[in-house]
Amino acid sequence: MIRWRRGTVQQVVRGWRGAVELTVTLTARSTDDPATVRALAYPDLVGTPQPGDEVLLNTNALALGLGTGGYALVVAVPDRLPEDTPPLGHIVKARYSPLQTIRLAADEEGSPHRAALAAADSLDGMPVITADLHSALPAILAGIRADAPHARVAYVLTDGGALAAGFSRTLDALHDSLAGTVTTGQAWGGDLEAVNIHGGLLAARHALRADIAIVSQGPGNLGTGTVWGFSGTAVGEAVNAAAVLGGRPVGALRVSDADARDRHQGVSHHSLTAYGRVALAPADLVLPDNLTAELRERVDADLAPLTARHRVVTVAGDGLDEALRSVPVKLSTMGRGLDGDYAYFLTCAAAGRHAAALT
C-alpha cells in the first residue's frame, strides 16, 4: 500500500547528482501528518519541482520512521509535467511499477560499448570486492587508495537497497574518485546500466576499464532479523558471478563489536550466511591485523566453519586509520560513525587494501 499525500513545495533545499531535496507543506489527511516534510525528487523521472508547485507524495518511509529513507518521495508534479524525451535505450527498470523508467543498457544495440561487451566473457582476474552495506563503499575505497591511489575503481550497485543511484549522497561525493557507477538489475541512474550483476561486472571491466570493482547494494539494507530474510544475500551471488567470469572475489566482512544486536556482533550473520551458504565459489575474506584481541578471537571462531571453502587473509592495518579519516564523506553505518563502529570500517578498508595488492 502507498500512503498518498498532496503538498506544496516551499523550498528547494539542495541538489546532487540525480536528486533534489525539498521542503514541502502537506495538505493533511490525518492528525498524524506533520505540517511540513522533507521530500526527495528524482528530476529524470518527475522533472525538477519549484517553489509553489503542487506535488503528489508517497510518505510510506516517513510513516515507518525509516532512518535511511526518511523522505517523502515525489511521485509527480501534476500541474507542470516534464517534457517528453525520446528514450535512448530499450531496457525497462523498476519494471511495471508506476515509475518504470527506460534506460540504455551498456551492452545493448545503440550503446557505444556494445561491441566490446558483446565480445566480453571474462574479467581477466580483476579483483571484485563484495560488501553487504552501502556504507562500506567509502571505507573500501579508502583502503584501495591508501596503496593504489591511481587505480581505476568502479562501483557496481545492486538492487537490494535504494534503486535510484541518485539517492546516495555518498556516491555524489565520491564521483570524482570512481571510474564510474554501474546500476544493475532494477537499480538505475548510474553512469552505465546493466541487466544483471554479470553484465554489470563486465561493464565495469571493459567499458569503464576498471582495475578493481566494488559491489554492494544501495542505501537502505532490508532485513527481518531471520537467517534468510535480508537483502545482503546478494553478496554471495556477487561472489559467484565474479568467479564465473574469471574475477578474483574479495569479501569485505561485516565485523562489529559496537552493534547492540548479538546477531551482528563479531562477524554479522549477514556475512556468515552470504559467504557460508550462498557463495559457492571461494573468496578471500579479509581482516586487518589490528582488531582488538577479544574481537579477533570471536571473529576467528565465527569464520572457522567457512575456511573449508574460503581463505581468511590478514593484512596490515597500519595507515588505514589515516586513510579512513581522510575520505570526503562522513562515514556512517546504522547511525554510528567511524569511532562509533571502528572495527567495521577498518575491516572494510582492509578488504580494499588486499584488493589493491592483487592488481
PyMOL commands that set and color helices and strands:
alter all, ss='L'
color gray80, all
select helices_A, chain A and resi 43-46+60-64+114-119+136-147+165-167+169-177+197-206+231-244+262-264+269-278+293-306+320-325+342-358
alter helices_A, ss='H'
color red, helices_A
select strands_A, chain A and resi 4-16+19-27+36-41+54-58+72-76+91-93+101-103+127-130+153-158+180-183+192-193+212-217+248-252+255-256+266-267+284-288+311-315+332-333+336-337
alter strands_A, ss='S'
color yellow, strands_A
deselect
rebuild
show_as cartoon
